[in-house]
Amino acid sequence: HTSGAQPCSSYFTPRTSQLVGLAATCTWTDAATLLTVTLSSGATLVPGDNMTLIDFVAERVRASSVIVQRPDPAPVPVVYAVAPTSINSGTSFEVTTVTSGDAGRTARFTWSVASSSNATIAALSTLLQGQNASSLTIPSSYFTPGASYTFSVVATNFFDVFSVPVSILVVIN
């Protein structure tokens, strides 16, 4: 084995090298039984991916590939939402989130809405179904004056670990 960090392309097939990022480095540790991979920018490796070793490395470690596992424990995302608690009728509603625990990649967001008044939320629910961004702007046409709405958001990191839902109550004046 080679000591010191080497390009991961020295150990993995071209497809695997792309998954870890083209500038990723690999270092043998623990008497050549543990290969540490330092991901680089552009890495798309996720749990469940198959990392395939090139032939001479596979012969040395007696394995041709390894399935990527998520860390244990996996980081749990935490989401914070910033939004007004009331808006005037005819005003768009804007909510922005900030997350931690997203494991260095962009989290996915799932939005939902409920109303404690008699407001119809079907169109609003349909609008939210396709949203997975960290912020929302909802046109005023989706709101009923005098109604209140509770928006909930959950963040999911690339390990498929979910945050605790965060709710935002907004009243339409």
Sequence and secondary structure as in RCSB ss.txt:
>XXXX:A:sequence
HTSGAQPCSSYFTPRTSQLVGLAATCTWTDAATLLTVTLSSGATLVPGDNMTLIDFVAERVRASSVIVQRPDPAP
VPVVYAVAPTSINSGTSFEVTTVTSGDAGRTARFTWSVASSSNATIAALSTLLQGQNASSLTIPSSYFTPGASYT
FSVVATNFFDVFSVPVSILVVIN
>XXXX:A:secstr
   S EEGGGTB HHHHHHH TT EEEEETTTTEEEEE  TT    TT EEEB HHHHHHHT SEEE    SS  
  EEEEE  SEE TT  EEEEEEEE STTS  EEEEEEEESSS   HHHHHHHHT  SSEEEE GGG  TT EEE
EEEEEE TT  B   EEEEEEE 
